[in-house]
Amino acid sequence: MTKRVAKRPAAKPRAKKARRTDPVLATLAKAIFRDCQKQSLKSRNSSLEADVAVEDAKLDNLKVKHVELVKIATAEETKLASLQAAAKVQAAKSNLAAATAIVNSSWNMLRSRRVAQQASQTDLAHAEVEKVTLESACKELSFKPVMMGSDGLPQGMTLSLEIRADSWLRGFPDPGISRHKSFVKCLEREISSDISALVDAVIAETLVLCDCDSAVKVAEEEYDTSKAAQQCAAADFQAAEQDVVDREAAVSNAKKAVAECDLEIEAVRMSLKKVRMTLQAFQDGPLAQFMAGEVVHAAAALQAHEVIQAGGA
């Protein structure tokens, strides 16, 4: 037979002895913990207040900056209005139009003077050609007695300019020359008169050409002067327009700076509002709760401290 072994009852666990906590020491420990907690809360509060101060300073600086930017924008607008009221652009434009009209008139005058100069040069050249041609013809022209040969043909030539078989003129025998002497002298006088007239014409045309040359020179100088005046007027007009463009750009930039400053101010205000709300929530929440129990805990800590001192005595 198998013996049945009786089961032993399980051993009961020994109850741990509860440690006795000294209430005085617990109170002191709690006081130390609360003191650390208080320092942490104060540090957090100081940090939040510093954040508020920083944002406040930013806002104040931006407000000062905004005032200065508005002054600058107002000054630029005043300058632009003054410039527009002075109508410098319109005046410069009118001066340029007047200078351009003078240039065109001077150019037309110069062209007419040059046309007259060319016509005078042509007239002088024609007169000189006629004079030279007549003088050359007279040099080759000869009047001499013509002797008749035994064959009845003339031995000389009268009024001959070139020797050609068909250009021989019948001459008069030596006794007949005296009858034509007056004709020859008259012809010589006519030729001399024509040459003298051509000389006078050349002199007159030379004087006319000199006058034309002088007129052309004066017209060229007037044209150059008017052209320089036109260039100056164009530069003045361009400068006047550029002044207006610069002033408008300055006004635009100043207004843009004011608008950007407005945005910065709004952003800092939002940030300041946020940090103030955070500070207020902290002060109304954790800090207020801690400070509410501070009196009670401080009294308990003081009592514990007195007990320890009494025990030591």
Protein Blocks (a to p, Z undefined) as FASTA:
>chain_A
ZZdddddddddddddddddddfklmmmmmmmmmmmmmmmmmmmmmmmmmmmmmmmmmmmm
mmmmmmmmmmmmmmmmmmmmmmmmnommmmmmmmmmmmmmmmmmmmmmmmmmmmmmmmmm
mmmmmmmmmmmmmmmmmmmpccddddddfkopafbdehiabdcfklcccdddfklmmmmm
mmmmmmmmmmmmmmmmmmmmmmmmmmmmmmmmmmmmmmmmmmmmmmmmmmmmmmmmmmmm
mmmmmmmmmmmmmmmmmmmmmmmmmmmmmmmmmmmmmmmmmmmmmmmmmmmmmmmmmmmm
mmmmmmmmmmmZZ
